[in-house]
């Protein structure tokens, strides 16, 4: 019987298995930590002015979302292939026959599904708490006994400080950054000797990725002294991903109006990165001896 | 050996292809006033090792929040030097947060300056006044730097206007700041009125102030607020205007 070279059903089955496997690792425990961090910070910062309270609540929540999703993307993806190799589950899968591209796409999709659920849960917790605090402060303001004009102004200011529609595309960028990191981790893990190596490499990539834009600017403007420094900056700019475009959320929280087109371009860049790194992963993996 | 070399070549080609896209995005980002903090050596000196690492790892807002909380704690202990350093750190890490600039200026120009004027550890009145002036100047400096980082947002111009009005008694500059705030998108409608009020206190600018206040008055009853009427009446008397140019007394 002839098997199609690519089957979305096989990919979906692999993605489902990967997702179930990751859920069994109890990775969702980080949500508990996230909730505790959120509630703790909200209680602690309640003594500040409402503008400061909302700004810090948003920074803490989105910063935690960023770190949890990035760490999850790196640590969980780093062990996908090594674990399959160690448990020898990869051999029957690839002998089915399942193409190696399907195997990699399935693994990545499973991981992306896990990240999506994690970010959705964190977003729900964060927005729920933001709404809860907003309602409390709105109630206090309404009962403050101030003249109606002042109450109206205070309520308007409170609402502007609390929820901002730009938070949603900002959160999407956090997800895309995690997706990019997951895809790049998958690529590194196709040739890495251990998952520890992959994780450590990716932590370095994460830090360098936030510096890439600075290195690129220095390289292109020829600010570096000497050919060695110039070559080094060039390599950093060409090899490492630029993670700065995914940090627009910082300025959303600070109240800067970010054009939607900028969000869309950063999101498109994230999708391109994820797809290209997946292709590299396939290029490195498809004829690798297992 | 050929495969790894080929993959390395592909990575470099991808790097070259995305170079122009990333550059355009960074430039667009900068134009939208959301460009990342320029990581210079002076910044490293200002924000300390932890803040610098946070800035490198994409957590500069969070590091700025910690500096802000540190400033609040130092304020509760009235450690003004610590308040100043912490706010410098917070504003350097997150220059687009108006809250940090505004709070920094308020603590310096109002709280620290008032504390300095009563500081008995300074031996003379002259030194106390000098320290007070220096803190007010620091507050003004925070607002001016905040404005240069956020030139399209009216709030810091309003704060600077209040500082010129209440701390420096420079009503003409306060009026100019309110006028600038009024010209920006999203400014409250009272900025225009406040600019006129301030001008009415500026010596030698009474005629100009009267013309602006009168034009506001002529816009209709919604602008005829008690302060506006009071300032108009004051200027009419001061400028000794003929009766036909004055607003009716029944308005008061």
Interface residues (C-beta under 8 A of the other chain):
Chain A: X45 X48 X51 X52 X55 X56 X59 X60 X62 X63 X66 X67 X191 X206 X207 X210 X211 X213 X214 X216 X217 X220 X237 X238 X239 X242 X243 X244 X245 X246 X247 X248 X250 X251 X253 X254 X255 X256 X257 X258 X259 X262 X265 X266 X269 X272 X276 X280 X283 X284 X287
Chain B: X3 X4 X6 X7 X10 X11 X12 X14 X15 X16 X18 X19 X21 X22 X23 X25 X26 X28 X29 X32 X33 X34 X36 X38 X39 X56 X57 X58 X59 X60 X61 X62 X64 X65 X68 X69 X72 X94 X96 X97 X98 X99 X103 X150 X153
